[in-house]
């Protein structure tokens, strides 16, 4: 049977969650709404039910035992039957009326209202509260509201509006999320749109609750089982057809853009401003699709191990690429330019973690060791280390040769040097902008606003990485830097887009776009031509 007070708490919880999702700056603690009911309090309910039930059963067992002794002393069956009925009535009265003895006590009402006041204050407070303390406190307060509310005749959580919001909270929790994602992506920081999105979510949740929910709750066991199986089959079908579905949706949504983009030549000549905007948007939207190398198998994801198609490999060497996400980002450039040197070509990459140092012990130690393991198994003739160094770019303490990070990188490089037969190419540290991603740059162009290179802020910590790399190459006879700065930078100044075409150099995730790859392709070709 439904408890209105619990539905009222659900109503309060979903309100906090909605406030947090749509207005996180104003309600930074609203996420606790999930903990108020959905994750934590059911454990309290089960525990409290088990406790009170056990107490009553113990008391009942004691009374039954005493009652049995009393029956043995009675001789007449009629008296025994009469006494037993009277005793059972007394026990029922003890069990079912004992909690109600506290109904008139003011302290319970005070505790209920204080708990509710603090729970609302914490959930909707405009300042951030440490999550661990907030979770413990909100769970405790919710438990107190449930407990004291049960013992009080008047309970604010049984308010009709709160109870109804609680009734539709199941649908509202699921419905609001895709709506939120949509408006957040396309109408970020539009207050009026956010309000309309909340209203629309509530209306849609009411419709679902009043129609579908009330309908399926009346179904029998067989009909319910059939419905669940039907939903499971639908989910399985969607999983197997997810690529086709995604392509169809994208075609419907971005078909007009694709038609315009297809007209752009692969060398990006004579690109109009409108085409540049569409290309920048497309690259920002599909960044991680571009990280999956099409002719390296298996190629279901951007990371892990894959082997390149041998059909166009005409050389006699083993070429290996290793690093973080820049490896799949630039892997096609190596394949295009070094296929005449290679008989086998491989790639192994992991997210974030760099090759020569352990950037984060817990996150990267395994990746660091796997890099070595994969490369040393193949003993390549040529190795490409392509990563965006984070640890190498940290501040240098004292002379470079005495720097601890440099020493770590040098020790690792020595191991690779001993296991690579001919050449090690190391991608030069570079610096994408840290404040203006490609997607927002495209919006500025679309709105007709003036743009310039100075709008893009640069983290010059990359110069520390570059300094360490240059010193590493000096101490490694097989090593050479791939100097992309000669092309992507303008002297000592960094560039984030092409002045003529307005095409960006870097994805939102700071990888290198197809346009910038096209600029540095001749550099890779020169490296291939000069290889001996």
C-alpha positions in Angstrom: 0.0 0.0 0.0 1.3 3.5 -0.9 2.4 5.7 1.9 1.6 9.4 1.2 4.5 10.7 3.4 7.1 8.7 1.4 5.6 10.1 -1.8 5.9 13.6 -0.3 9.5 13.0 0.3 9.9 11.8 -3.2 8.3 15.0 -4.4 10.8 17.0 -2.4 13.7 14.9 -3.7 12.8 15.2 -7.4 12.4 19.0 -7.0 15.9 19.2 -5.6 17.3 17.1 -8.5 15.6 19.3 -11.1 16.9 22.4 -9.4 20.4 21.0 -9.4 20.4 19.9 -13.0 19.0 23.0 -14.6 20.5 25.6 -12.1 23.6 24.1 -10.6 25.1 27.5 -9.7 22.1 28.4 -7.6 21.4 24.9 -6.2 24.8 23.1 -6.0 23.5 20.5 -3.4 20.4 19.4 -5.2 22.0 16.2 -6.3 21.3 15.0 -2.8 17.7 14.4 -3.8 18.8 11.1 -5.2 20.2 10.1 -1.8 17.1 11.3 0.1 14.9 8.6 -1.2 16.2 6.6 -4.1 19.5 5.3 -2.8 19.7 5.5 1.0 16.4 5.7 2.8 15.0 2.4 1.7 17.7 0.8 3.7 16.6 2.7 6.8 13.0 1.7 6.2 13.9 -2.0 6.0 16.1 -1.7 9.0 13.6 0.1 11.1 10.8 -2.3 10.1 13.0 -5.3 11.0 13.9 -3.7 14.3 10.3 -2.8 15.4 9.0 -6.1 14.2 11.6 -8.0 16.2 10.9 -6.0 19.3 7.2 -6.7 19.0 7.8 -10.4 18.3 10.0 -10.7 21.4 7.4 -9.1 23.6 4.7 -11.3 22.1 6.8 -14.4 22.6 7.3 -13.5 26.3 3.6 -12.9 26.8 2.6 -16.1 25.1 5.0 -18.1 27.3 3.6 -16.6 30.4 0.1 -17.2 29.1 0.9 -20.8 28.5 2.0 -21.3 32.1 -1.2 -19.7 33.2 -3.3 -22.1 31.1 -1.7 -25.1 32.6 -3.0 -24.0 36.0 -6.6 -23.8 34.8 -8.8 -26.8 34.8 -11.8 -25.8 32.9 -11.7 -25.6 29.1 -14.2 -22.8 29.0 -12.2 -20.7 31.3 -9.0 -21.4 29.3 -10.8 -20.4 26.0 -12.2 -17.3 27.6 -8.8 -16.3 29.1 -7.0 -17.0 25.8 -9.3 -14.7 23.8 -9.0 -12.0 26.5 -5.2 -12.3 26.5 -5.1 -12.1 22.6 -7.1 -9.0 22.7 -4.7 -7.5 25.3 -1.7 -8.4 23.1 -3.3 -6.9 20.0 -3.9 -3.8 22.0 -0.3 -3.7 23.1 1.1 -4.2 19.6 -1.2 -1.9 17.7 -1.9 0.9 20.1 1.5 1.3 21.8 3.0 3.5 19.1 0.0 5.8 19.3 0.7 6.7 22.9 3.2 9.3 21.6 0.8 11.1 19.3 0.1 14.0 21.5 3.7 14.7 22.4 4.8 18.1 21.1 8.5 17.1 21.0 7.7 14.8 18.0 6.2 17.6 16.0 9.1 19.9 16.9 11.6 17.2 15.7 9.6 16.6 12.5 9.5 20.3 11.6 13.1 20.9 12.5 14.3 17.9 10.4 12.2 19.1 7.5 13.5 22.6 7.7 17.1 21.5 7.7 16.6 19.0 4.9 15.1 21.6 2.7 17.7 24.2 3.7 20.6 21.8 2.9 19.1 20.5 -0.4 18.4 24.0 -1.8 21.3 25.9 -0.2 23.1 28.3 -2.7 26.5 27.3 -1.3 28.3 24.0 -1.8 28.4 21.6 1.1 31.0 18.8 1.3 29.3 15.7 -0.3 30.2 13.2 2.4 28.8 15.4 5.2 25.7 16.2 3.1 24.9 12.6 2.3 25.1 11.5 5.9 23.1 14.4 7.2 20.4 14.2 4.6 19.9 10.5 5.0 19.6 11.0 8.8 17.1 13.9 8.4 15.0 11.9 5.9 14.9 9.0 8.4 13.8 11.3 11.2 11.1 12.7 9.0 9.8 9.3 8.1 9.9 8.1 11.8 8.4 11.1 13.5 5.9 11.6 10.7 4.6 8.1 11.3 4.0 8.9 15.0 2.2 12.3 14.3 -1.3 12.8 13.2 -0.5 15.9 11.1 2.4 15.3 8.6 3.5 18.1 6.2 4.9 15.5 3.8 1.3 14.4 3.1 0.6 17.7 1.4 -1.5 16.9 -1.8 0.9 18.8 -4.1 4.0 17.1 -2.7 2.3 13.7 -2.8 1.3 14.1 -6.4 4.8 15.3 -7.4 6.0 12.2 -5.7 3.6 10.1 -7.6 4.9 11.4 -11.0 8.5 11.4 -9.8 9.3 8.1 -11.4 8.4 9.4 -14.8 9.7 12.9 -14.2 13.2 11.6 -13.2 13.5 9.7 -16.5 11.8 12.2 -18.7 13.6 15.4 -17.6 17.1 14.1 -18.4 17.0 13.9 -22.2 15.2 17.2 -22.2 17.9 18.7 -20.0 20.7 17.3 -22.2 19.0 18.8 -25.3 18.5 22.3 -23.9 21.9 22.3 -22.2 23.6 21.6 -25.5 21.6 23.9 -27.7 20.4 26.7 -25.4 23.0 26.9 -22.7 22.4 29.6 -20.1 19.0 30.5 -21.5 17.0 30.9 -18.3 13.6 31.1 -20.0 14.3 27.9 -22.0 15.3 26.1 -18.8 12.0 27.1 -17.2 10.1 25.9 -20.2 12.0 22.7 -20.2 11.1 22.0 -16.6 7.4 22.8 -17.3 7.5 20.5 -20.3 9.1 17.8 -18.3 6.4 18.0 -15.6 3.6 18.0 -18.2 5.1 15.0 -20.0 5.6 13.2 -16.8 1.9 13.8 -15.8 0.7 12.5 -19.1 2.8 9.3 -18.8 1.9 8.8 -15.2 -1.9 9.3 -15.8 -1.9 7.1 -18.9 0.8 4.4 -19.1 1.6 4.0 -15.5 -2.0 3.7 -14.3 -2.7 1.4 -17.2 0.1 -1.1 -16.5 -0.5 -1.1 -12.8 -3.8 -2.7 -13.5 -2.4 -5.5 -15.6 -2.2 -9.1 -14.5 0.9 -11.1 -14.0 1.0 -12.6 -17.5 0.4 -9.3 -19.2 3.0 -7.6 -17.1 5.6 -10.3 -17.9 4.8 -10.0 -21.6 5.2 -6.2 -21.5 8.6 -6.6 -19.7 9.8 -9.1 -22.3 8.7 -6.9 -25.1 10.7 -4.0 -23.6 13.8 -6.2 -23.2 13.6 -7.3 -26.8 13.3 -3.6 -27.9 16.4 -2.7 -25.9 18.3 -5.6 -27.5 17.2 -4.6 -30.9 18.3 -1.0 -30.3 21.7 -2.1 -29.1 22.3 -4.2 -32.2 21.0 -1.4 -34.5 22.5 1.5 -32.6 24.8 2.6 -35.4 22.0 2.5 -38.0 19.7 4.5 -35.7 22.4 7.0 -34.9 23.2 7.5 -38.6 19.6 8.0 -39.4 19.1 10.5 -36.7 22.2 12.4 -37.7 21.1 12.4 -41.4 17.8 13.8 -40.4 19.3 16.4 -38.1 22.4 17.4 -40.0 21.7 16.4 -43.5 21.8 19.9 -44.9 25.2 20.5 -43.2 26.6 17.3 -44.6 25.6 18.3 -48.1 27.5 21.5 -47.8 30.5 19.9 -46.2 30.8 17.3 -48.9 31.5 20.0 -51.4 34.7 21.0 -49.6 37.9 19.7 -51.3 40.1 17.4 -49.2 42.8 20.1 -49.3 40.4 22.7 -47.9 40.8 25.1 -50.8 38.3 27.9 -51.5 36.3 27.3 -48.3 33.5 29.8 -47.7 32.8 31.2 -44.3 29.5 29.2 -44.2 31.3 26.0 -45.0 34.0 26.8 -42.4 31.3 27.2 -39.7 29.6 23.9 -40.7 33.0 22.1 -40.7 34.0 23.5 -37.3 30.6 22.4 -35.9 30.9 18.9 -37.4 34.4 18.4 -36.1 33.4 19.6 -32.6 30.4 17.3 -32.7 32.1 14.2 -34.0 35.6 14.5 -32.5 35.8 11.0 -31.2 34.7 9.5 -34.5 37.8 11.0 -36.0 39.9 9.2 -33.4 38.9 5.7 -34.7 41.4 4.8 -37.4 39.5 3.3 -40.3 42.1 0.9 -41.6 43.5 -0.4 -38.3 41.7 -3.5 -37.0 39.9 -4.0 -34.8 38.7 -0.5 -35.0 35.6 -0.4 -32.8 37.1 2.2 -30.4 39.9 4.7 -30.5 42.1 3.0 -27.9 43.7 -0.4 -27.4 45.7 -2.5 -29.9 45.1 -2.7 -33.6 47.0 -3.7 -36.7 47.0 -1.8 -39.9 45.8 -3.2 -43.2 48.8 -4.8 -45.0 47.4 -4.3 -48.5 49.2 -1.1 -49.1 52.3 -1.8 -47.0 55.3 -2.2 -49.4 58.3 -2.0 -47.1 60.3 -4.4 -45.0 60.2 -3.0 -41.5 58.0 -3.1 -38.4 56.5 0.3 -37.5 54.8 0.8 -34.1 52.8 3.8 -32.8 52.3 4.2 -29.0 50.8 6.9 -26.8 47.6 8.5 -25.5 44.7 9.7 -27.6 47.1 11.7 -29.9 48.2 8.3 -31.3 44.9 7.4 -32.9 44.4 11.1 -33.7 47.6 11.2 -35.9 47.9 7.5 -36.7 46.6 7.9 -40.2 49.3 10.4 -41.0 52.0 7.8 -40.1 50.2 5.2 -42.2 50.0 7.4 -45.2 53.6 8.5 -45.1 55.4 5.4 -43.8 53.5 2.6 -45.7 56.4 2.4 -48.2 58.8 1.5 -45.3 56.6 -0.9 -43.4 55.7 -4.6 -43.8 53.7 -4.5 -40.5 52.3 -1.5 -38.7 50.7 -1.5 -35.3 49.1 1.0 -32.9 48.6 0.8 -29.1 47.0 3.7 -27.1 45.4 4.5 -23.8 43.4 7.5 -22.6 45.3 10.4 -21.0 48.4 8.5 -19.8 51.7 9.4 -21.4 54.5 7.0 -22.5 57.7 8.2 -20.7 56.3 9.0 -17.3 53.6 7.9 -14.9 51.4 11.0 -14.8 49.1 9.6 -12.1 50.1 6.5 -10.2 46.7 5.0 -9.7 45.4 5.8 -13.1 48.5 5.4 -15.3 50.8 2.8 -13.8 49.1 0.0 -15.6 49.0 1.9 -18.9 52.7 2.8 -18.6 53.6 -0.9 -18.1 51.3 -2.0 -21.0 52.9 0.5 -23.4 56.3 -1.1 -22.7 54.9 -4.6 -22.9 53.1 -4.1 -26.3 56.1 -2.4 -27.9 58.7 -4.8 -26.6 56.7 -7.8 -27.9 57.0 -6.5 -31.5 60.6 -5.1 -31.3 59.8 -2.5 -34.0 62.3 -1.0 -36.4 60.6 2.4 -36.0 58.6 3.7 -33.1 56.4 6.8 -33.0 55.7 8.2 -29.5 52.7 10.4 -29.9 51.2 11.8 -26.8 50.3 15.1 -25.2 52.6 15.2 -22.1 51.1 16.3 -18.9 53.8 15.4 -16.4 56.6 16.4 -18.7 55.0 19.9 -18.8 55.1 20.4 -15.0 57.5 23.0 -13.6 61.2 22.2 -13.9 63.0 22.2 -10.6 66.6 23.3 -11.1 68.7 22.3 -14.1 66.9 20.0 -16.5 69.4 17.1 -16.1 68.8 17.1 -12.4 65.0 17.3 -12.6 63.3 14.2 -11.2 60.7 14.1 -14.0 63.4 14.4 -16.6 65.3 11.5 -14.9 62.2 9.3 -14.9 61.5 10.0 -18.6 65.2 9.4 -19.5 65.2 6.0 -17.7 62.1 5.0 -19.6 63.4 6.2 -22.9 66.6 4.1 -22.4 64.4 1.0 -22.2 62.7 1.8 -25.5 66.0 2.7 -27.1 67.3 -0.8 -26.3 64.2 -2.4 -27.8 63.7 -0.3 -31.0 66.1 -1.2 -33.8 66.4 2.0 -35.8 64.4 5.1 -35.0 62.2 6.7 -32.3 60.1 9.7 -33.3 58.7 11.8 -30.4 55.8 14.2 -31.0 56.7 17.7 -29.9 54.8 19.1 -26.9 52.2 21.6 -28.2 49.5 23.8 -26.6 45.9 24.0 -27.7 43.7 26.9 -26.4 42.4 26.4 -22.9 39.4 28.8 -22.9 37.7 28.8 -26.3 36.8 25.3 -27.7 36.0 24.8 -31.4 32.3 24.5 -30.8 32.1 28.0 -29.3 34.4 29.4 -31.9 32.0 28.2 -34.6 29.1 29.9 -32.7 31.1 33.2 -32.7 31.6 33.0 -36.4 28.0 32.1 -37.0 26.9 35.2 -35.0 29.1 37.4 -37.1 31.4 38.4 -34.3 35.0 39.5 -34.9 37.6 36.9 -33.9 41.3 37.1 -33.5 44.1 34.9 -32.2 44.4 36.8 -29.0 41.0 35.6 -27.9 42.5 32.2 -27.3 44.4 31.7 -24.0 47.4 29.5 -24.0 49.0 27.5 -21.2 52.7 28.0 -21.7 53.5 25.1 -19.4 54.0 23.2 -22.6 57.4 24.9 -22.9 58.6 22.9 -19.9 57.6 19.7 -21.8 59.4 20.9 -24.9 62.5 21.8 -22.9 62.6 18.3 -21.4 62.0 16.7 -24.7 64.8 18.5 -26.4 67.2 17.4 -23.7 65.9 13.8 -24.0 66.6 13.8 -27.7 70.2 15.0 -27.2 70.8 11.9 -25.0 69.2 9.4 -27.3 71.0 8.6 -30.5 67.9 7.0 -32.2 65.5 9.8 -31.2 64.1 12.7 -33.2 61.4 15.3 -32.5 58.4 15.8 -34.8 58.3 19.5 -34.7 54.7 20.4 -35.5 55.3 23.9 -34.0 57.1 24.9 -37.2 53.7 24.7 -38.9 51.0 25.3 -36.3 52.7 28.2 -34.6 53.5 31.6 -36.0 57.1 32.2 -34.8 56.8 32.4 -31.0 53.0 32.9 -31.1 50.6 30.0 -31.1 47.8 29.9 -33.6 44.4 28.3 -33.0 42.7 28.7 -36.4 43.6 29.6 -40.0 43.1 33.3 -40.6 42.1 32.8 -44.2 39.6 29.9 -44.0 38.6 30.3 -40.3 39.0 26.6 -39.8 40.1 25.6 -36.3 43.3 23.7 -35.5 42.0 21.9 -32.4 38.9 19.9 -31.4 37.1 20.6 -28.2 39.0 17.8 -26.6 42.3 19.4 -27.7 43.1 16.9 -30.4 44.3 18.1 -33.9 41.5 18.7 -36.5 41.6 17.3 -40.1 42.5 20.8 -41.3 45.5 21.0 -39.0 46.4 17.4 -39.9 46.4 18.4 -43.5 48.9 21.2 -42.7 51.3 18.9 -40.9 51.0 16.0 -43.3 54.0 17.4 -45.4 56.1 17.3 -42.2 55.4 13.6 -41.8 56.2 13.1 -45.5 59.5 14.9 -45.1 60.4 12.6 -42.1 59.5 9.6 -44.3 61.5 10.8 -47.2 64.6 11.5 -45.0 64.4 8.2 -43.2 67.3 5.9 -44.0 
